[in-house]
Amino acid sequence: MNLIKVNGNKDKNFSEEHKRKMSEPKNGKKRTPFSEEHKRKIGEAAKGRKHTEEQNRNHSEAMKGFRHSEETKRRIGEAQMGRRNQEFNNLQLEGKP
């Protein structure tokens, strides 16, 4: 028997058979998609959230030594084609060096 947490600190033991019976009605059911309003609320909740220094440090550590493949570099270059020149031209039109 496995120990399963139910309602926070209340622990209950369920046999494998009982766990299987509990999960059977859920198998094969698809979740209903999120409504547009719900998607909007999720997005608004995440906006402006700052990463902690620990999160930034962990992400930085994970990305150390990471290199893009030559194919990926080529695709990135193609996607960026013309963008830098356009930004440079806009600065020249505004009279900035």
LINTAGI-V542334 format. One line per field, one symbol per residue. psi: psi as a letter, one per 40 degrees, with the letter a starting at -180 (. if undefined). burial: # if it has 24 or more other C-alpha atoms within 12 Angstrom, else .. A space follows every 50 residues. Layout:
psi->???
burial->???
//
This chain:
psi->iihhhhfbehhihhidddddddedddhehiiiiiiddddddddddehehi iiddddddddddehehhiiddddddddddehedddddddddddeei.
burial->.................................................. ...............................................
//
